[in-house]
Amino acid sequence: MERQRIDVLARQIQAGFTEESAVRQSLEGRKFLTPKIVDLLVACAGEENVFTAGAELEKHSQDHSHHLPCSPEMVIYARSTEMISGIMRICNSHRVPVTPCGARTGLEGGSIPVGGGVSLDLSKMNQVLKLYQDELQVHVQAGIKKEALNDYLESEGLFFQVDPASNPSLGGMAATGSSGTLCCKYGTMKENVISLTVVLADGTVVTTRRRTRKNSTGYDLTHLCMGQEGTLAVPWLGFVKVTPQPSGESSLRVSFDSLQACSRAVVKLKQAQLSLSRVELLNAQSILSLNDSQKNRANPIQLEPVPTLFLQVHATSAALAAQELDSAKAIAETEGGRSFVLATEKEEQQQLWDLRRGAYFACQSNRKHLVARGATDVRMLTTDVCVPLSDFPALIEETEEDYNATAEETGIRFLCNIFGHAADGNFHCCVMFDHGNAKEVEVLHQLDRRMWARALAHGGVVSGEHGAGMGKVSALAEEWGTDAIGVMWRLKKPLGPTQRTALAEPGCIVGTLITAQTEQLSSRAMLRQGSGVFGADSLQGLSTRAPLQSDGDRDSDRRLSGAKSEALQPEFSVCHASLSPSLLRCLDEHEILNPGKLLPSGTR
């Protein structure tokens, strides 16, 4: 791809990055918590769940990314819906920033509290509430980690099919729309979350839909809350899909002489429509780092340091799995695939996939090379991009060539570990660097921005699964365009009074009755009457129609019209029905939720 064109786009992204850095610097160091606010939050959350000094603040100042830490003023461990709702009401009233977090495994600084204020930790809300075997659904709290959920499901013959290697919390996975190695067959988090219960900035609790398989009424609030990275709402509960453990499962490791041949084989494998559950690519440098990380183990595994594919099939029988891998082997051979290693036993496959999951952590073994030349502040830049599969071979080749050419031009050579979920056109670059060397940081940033620019030029995106966080905000205007980003801001910030009533098709979807009645509520307090969390009493005065008596939806196939719009109130609950009009006002009027993340500041 033409270097000049890429350089221009990369400079535009860098200009946005400079602007966003200035915005974040203006956020850092501000203090919001007065003694009065501290007392209110302690009374709401309980003294045992609140920390205002010491190791907890330091722990919550960073995630797994390379971004500089920023300390919150307070850490609160959430324990219940009522607690989260109360915290948000207090913080919203006093304009205190809130940064939700869980396992803090993010790679783009999404859970770093750059705005100060409160770090709201959901990791203690980590329970499985109920398994629905017949529907293959499970109801979980947002703080549960992926591996803990799979431990629970294993005895039931099930597993959760979204598989990031970092073992994040499900709330964090929903917030970024993350994926992992199994997305080739089962999709990303966005395809596997049925419903979320979230808390808005003003404390309102909303369930985004019922757990039926189909629903054609109302806005798709579930997907609105997916990938919003804690900037619109705090997710704390969810219904997610689960899958029976496969009857037939086999894996294959394949070596190639070039990265280009390896990536071309991926395209052919995908086109063959085999039952591949995993298609993972590692470049030669990633294999070298894996070998290095294995050296001190009792039984180290050493692989040939060449581009490698890791494949897996989930099928209905062992015979069918073997047949599918035979087909995959034949396809790989057309691109020079060789040195095939088949794994059919559970222990063999576990060993193979432990290697692949270790690719990110193995990059840390490159640290010693920087320390040997005197680096004292060694960090790891981890980034990902995603393109249409047809463009994947070109982009991955251009990326590796850029790192090699830059080493020749500047004399600064980075060990670039490239690996990823190849069948989705998604790959990661992991690079250790000396943060104390300004020239090295500048060159690495240029390489990184050019990779984003090439992904955009190939019709792709700047992140397939890590999210924007604070690391990629500057590229979103180039990816989405300022009009689309403006729409996102208008969801978060209020529309003008003349715009609020200017939506097309009044009386449809939201419904004139619901819109009028919820707009007339004098305060959100009315929504908090009744038993439990927004129980039946909260509907009094808003609708005379009785709530539905089952989990069924009123209309799963036909488009909702004005005639049915009044039914949304009992079907979704008044809190859900009121969310659609509140979108016209905004979801986070005072910008307290995770400030400085996701949305470019210059597009307000």
N, C-alpha and C positions, 0 to 999 in steps of 0.2 A: 504494500500500500504506500502511496506517495508520502514521503517523509515530511515535506513542507506542509501539506494539509494537516497531518497529525500534529506537527509542532504548533500550528496556529490554534487548533482546538485544545491542546494541552496547556498553552499559555492562557487561554480563556478560563480553563478550569483552575489554573494556578491563581489567576486574578481573583476568582471567587473564593479560593481558599484563603488568600490574604485578607479579604474582607471578613470572612467568617472568623478567622483568628482574632481579628480586632474586636469583633462582637463578643467572642468568648472571653477575651481579656477584660472587657468591660464588665462581664458577669462575675469573674473571679474576685474573691476577696470581700464581696459584699456580705453584710450581716443583716439578718432578718429577725432573729429570735430575741425578743425582749423577755425579761423575767415573767411578764404576764403571759406571753404566748407559751413559754416553756411550761408554766404551771397548767395552762389549759390542756396542752398535749399530754403531760404526765397524768393529769386527771382522766383523760380519755383513754390512754393506752395502758396505764399502770406503770408504776415506777420500775418494776422488774423488766419491762420491755423497752425502756428508753435509756439511751446512752448519749452523753454530751461531751465525753472526753476519753482519751486513752486509745487502746488498741482497736476498738470497734470503729472509731472514726478513721483510723489509718487503713484498716481492712476495706472499708467501704469507699475509699478514695480512688480505687483503681479496679480495673478488670484485667482480662488477659491481653489487652491490646498494648501497643507501644506508646500510647498517648500519656502525657504527663498526668500524674495524679492530682485530684482536687478534693479537698476534704469537705464533707458535709458539716453542718453545725450540730446536727443531731441524727442519730440512727434510731429507728423504731422498728421493732420486730412485730409484724402484724399477726394477730391471732384469730380474728373473726371479721365477718362482714361489717358488723356494727362498729368495730374499732376502725377499720379502713374508712368507712363512711364519715365517722366523726372526725378523724384526722384530716380528711380532705375538706370538710366544712370549715374547720378551724383555719387550715392553711389558706384556703380560698378567701376567707373573710379578711385575713391579715396579709394577703399577697406573699405568702411564703412558698418558695419553689419546692416541689416534691419530685424526687427521682426514684421511681420504682426499681427494684432489683430482686434477683433470685439467687442463682448460682454464680453470677458475675463471670461467666465464661465468654462474654462477648469480645469481639475482635475489632470493633470500631468505636469503642468508648461510649457506647449507648447507656451504660449504667454508671458512668462517672458523673458525679454531681457538680458539673461546672458552674451551676447557678448557686451553689451553697445550699442553704436550707436543710431540708429533711431528706435523708435516704430511707425510703420505706422498703424494708426487707420482708419478702413474702416466703422466705425459705422454711419457716416454721409451719406454714400452711401446706403440708405435704402428704395429705392422706388420700387414699382411694375411698370414695364415698359409697359407690355401688357399681357392680359389674352387671351389665345387661347381656347375658349370654345369647339370648335369642336374636337380638339386634346387632350383636358384635359391637357394643358400645361400652364405654366406661366413663363414670363421672368422677372427676379428680379435682383436687385443689391445685392451684397454679404453682405452688412451691415444690411439688414432687418432681424428682429427677427422673430422667428417661430410664436409667438402669434400675432404679427402685421400682418403677412401674412394671418393667419387664420381669423383675424378680417375683412380683405379685402375680403376674399373668401366667408365668411358666407352668405352675401347677394346674392351671386350667386349660393347658394346651393352646395358649394364645400368645401373641406378642404384639408390641406396639411398633408399627412399621416405619416410623420416621426416626432416622438413625444417625444424628450428628456424633462425631467421635468424642466431642468434649464433654458428654454427659451433662447437658444443660437442664434447667428446670423447664417444665412444659409451658409455664407462663412466659418465660423468655423466648421459647421456641415460637409461641403464638405471636409475641410482640414483634419478632423479626421475620416471621414467615419462613423459618429455617427448614432445612431438608436433611441431607446426609447421604450415605452410601446407597440406601435402598430406594431413593426417589425414582430411579429408572423404572421400577415396576409399580411402586405404590404411591408416588406423588410426594409433594411437599406438605408442610404443615397446613397450608391453605386448603389442600384437598382432604385433610383428615380431621379437621375440627368441625364439629357439627354446630355447636352453640357455645357461647361464652357468657359468663356473668361478669360484668365490669362495674367499676365505680368511677363516676365522672368527677371532674374537678370540683364541682359544688357538692359532692357527697351523694348524689343520686345513684341508686343501684339499679342496673338494667340487665335483664337477660335478653340476649340478642335474637333468639328464636327458640321454638320448641324443638324437641329432639327427633321429630318425624323425619323420614327419609326425604320427603318432598314438602315444599312450601312455596306457593306462588303469591303470597300476600305480603305486603309491606316492603320496605327497603331492605337490602341485604346488609343488615347491621353487623352480622358476624364477620363478613369480609372487610367491612369498614374498620373493624377493630383488629384485624389481622395485619401485621406489618406496620402498625402505627408507632411502634417503638416507645410506648409509654407516653406519647405526646398528646393523646386524646383521652385516654382512660387507663385505669389500673385493672388488668384482668386478674381474677382471683379464683374462678371456678370454670370448668369446662367439660362438655361432653366430647369425647374423641372416639374415633373408630379404632378398633383392634382387629387382628387377623389371626385365623387359625395357623398354627405352626405347619409348615409345608411337609407333605408326606414324602416328597422326593427333593433332595438338596445335594448339589455337587458344585465344586469350585475348580477353577483352572487358573494357573499362572503362565503367562506367555511372554517371552522376550523378543525384542525387535532391535534391529541395528540402527534405526533412526527414529527420532520423535515424530517426524512427518509420516513415516510408514505406520507407526503405532496409532497416530490419530486418524489416519485414513481407514485403518481397520475398524476403528470405533464406528465411523459412519456406515460402513458396510454391515457391521453387526446389528446396528440399530435398524437399518433398512430391511434386514432379513426377518424382522418381527419374531425373534426367538423369545422364549420365556425368561429372559435375563433379568435377574433382580438387582445385580450389581455389575457395573462396568467402570472400573477405576484405573486411572492412568497415573504412572509415576515416571518422571524423567530420570536420566542417569544420575544427576546430582542427588535426587531424593533417595535413590537406591544406595549411593555412597554414604549418605548420612545415616540411613537405616543400618547399614553394615557397621558403621562406626559406633552407633548406639548399642549394638549387640555385643561388642568385643569383650566386655567384662562379665558377661553372663555365663552361667555354668555350661549351657549348650548353645553357643552362639550360632545364629543362622546367617550365612553369608551368601548373598545373591550376586549374580553377574551384574556389574554396574552399567546397565544399558536400559533404555526405555522399556517399561514393563507394563503389561495389562494384568489386572486381577479381575476375574470374571466369576459370577455365581449364577446358578439357575435354581429357581423355586418352581417345582412342578408337582403334579398330582401323584407321581410315583417315581421311584428310583430309576426305573427303566427309561421313563420319559426324560428325566433329568440327564441321564447319560447320553441319550439320543440328541438332546439339545446341545450339549457340550461338544459332541462329535461334530455337529454342524458348525458350531462356533470355531472349533479348531480348524476346520476346512477353510472357513472364511479368513481366519487370521493368516493361514499359510499363503493365501493369495497376495498378502502384503509383506511376506517374508517372516511371518511369525515362526518361532522355533523354541527349542528347549521347553517343551510343554511339561508342566507339573500338575498332575491331577490330584485333587483331594476329595474323597468321598466320605470318609469317616468323620464323625463329629469332632474328634480331637484334632485331626489334621486340618479341618476347615477352620477351627478356632485359632489354630496357630497361624494359618495364612492370613486371616482377617485381623488378628492382633497386630501382625506386621503392618498391614495397611493403615489401621487406626493409629499406629505409632508414627506415621509419616510426619505429622505436625510436630510432635514432641522430639522426634529425631533431629529436626532442624537445629535444636538447641546444641547438638554436638558440634556445630560449626562455631560455637562461641570461642572455643579454645584458640582458633586461628587468629581471632581479633585480639584476644588477651595476650597472645604471644608477641604481637607487634605493639603492645602498650595501651590498648583501649581499656578504659576504666568504667565507661557507661555503655555497656553492650545491651542492645535491645533487639527485638525481632519485629519487623514489619510483616504483617500477614494481611493479604488482600485477596479479593476474588472478583472475577468478572464472569459474565455469561453471554453467549452469542448463539444465534441459530446454529444447529448442528452442522449445516453445510459450510459454515464459515469457521468452524472450530479448528480444522487442520491449519488453515492459513494464519489464524490469530496466534495459536500456540507456537507456530514456527517463527512468526514475526517477533513475538515476545522474547524468545530465547536468543534470536539473532540480535535484538536490540541490546540485551545485556552484554553479549560478546563484543559487539561493535563499540559500545560505550567504554568497555574496558580498554580497548585499543586506543580510543580517542583521548581518554582522561587519565589512564593509568590506574583507575580505581576499579578493581574487580570484585564483584559480589558473587558469593556462592548462592545461586538462585534455585531453590527447591520448588519445582512445579509439580503439582499433583491435583487430582480432582475427580469429580463425578462426570466422566467424559461423555457418557451417553446423553447428558442434558446440556452439553456445550458449556459446562461450568468448570473452571479450574482456579486453583489458588497459587499464589506466589508467596513463599516464605523466605525472608532474607534477614540474616543477622547483620547489624551495622553498629558503628561507633557513634552514638548520639553526641558525644563530645567533639566530634570532628565536623565542623560546619560545612566544609566542602563535600565531605562524604554524604552528609544529610541532604544537601542541595542536589547532588547528582542522583541520589536514590529517589528523591521526590520527583525529579524530572522523569526518570524511568517509569515510576508508578503512574504519573499523570499521562504519559504517552500510552501506557497500557490501557488506561481507562478510555483515552481518546480513540485508540484503535478499536476497542470493543464497541464504542458508540458508532464509529464509522462502518463497522460490520453489521450494524443493525441490532447490536446487543445492549446490555445494561452494565452499570458499574458495580453491581453486586447481585449475585444470584441467590445468596443465602445469609451473608453476614449482616445485611442492613446498611443504612447510611450512617447511623450514629452521629458522631461529630467528625469522623474522618472523611466522609464522602459527601457531606452536605454541599460542598462547592460544585460538585458535578451534576447535581440533580436538575438544575436549571437547563443544562445542556441536554440532559437525557429526556426530560419531560416537556421542556418549554415553559416559559414564564406564565402562560395562561393556565396550564394545568396546575402548576405550583400555586398560582393564585387561588384556584378553587380549593386546594388543600388548606391554604391559610384561612379561607372563608369558612371552612368547617371548624377550624380552631378558634378563629376570632370573629367578632360580630359583624353581620352585614349592616349596611345603613338602613334606616327606618323605611325608606321608600323601596328598598330591594327586598325586604323581608316578605312582602306580600305579592311579589312579582313572579312567583313560580307558575309555570304552565300547568294546565289542567287542575285548577282548584277543585276541591271536593273529591279528587281521586287519590289513591294511595294513603295519604294521611287522613283525609276526611274532614269536611267542613266542621262537623260537630266537635270532633276531637281537637282540631286546631283552635277553634274558638274557645272551648272550655279550658284547655290547658293554658292558652295565652292569658286567660283571666285569673289564673291562680295568683293569689297575692304573694305567696312565697312557696319555696320548696318544702316547707314544713308540712304543708297539707298532704304531700305525697308520703310522709313518714308516719301517718296515722295507721292504726290497725294492728293486727297481730302478726308476729314474726317479722320477716322482711317484706314490707309493703303487702300486707295481707288484704283480705277481702274488704275490710272496713275502709281502706284507702280509695275504693271505687265509689263510695257513697257520694252522691251529689254530682257525679260525673257521668253516670250512665245508669239507666234503669234496667238494662239488659243483664241477665244473670251470667256469671262466668261459665265458660264451657266446663263440662264435667269430665273431660278426658284430655289426654295429651294430643288428640287429633287436631288437625288444622281445618279451617272451614273451606279452603279452596286450594287444592294442590296442583290443579292443571290449568284452570282458566285465569286469565288476567284479572286482577282486582279492579273493580270499578267503584264509582261513588256509591252504588247501591249496597255494597258490602263493606264500605270503609268504616262504618260505625262498629262493625263486629271486631275490628282490631283491638278495641279497648279491652274487652274481657279476654280476648285470645292472648294478647301479648302482655297484659296488665297495664295499668295506667302509666307506670314508669317507662315501659317500652314505648307505648303510644305517644307519650309526651316527648320522647327523644327526637322523633322526626321534626316536630316544630322547633325543638331546641337546637337542631342543626341549623335552622335559619338564624337563630340568635348566635349560637356558637357552642362548642363543647368545652372550651377553656378560655374564657373571656380575658382572664388576667395573665395568661401564659405562665401558670405555675407548674404545669406538668412537663417535666424533663426539658427545661429551657435550653436553647443552644443546640438542639439535636434535630435531625431529619430535614427540617424545612429551611431553605436558604433565607437569610434575613433580608436580603435586598429585594425579595419578591413579595413582600407584604402588600 
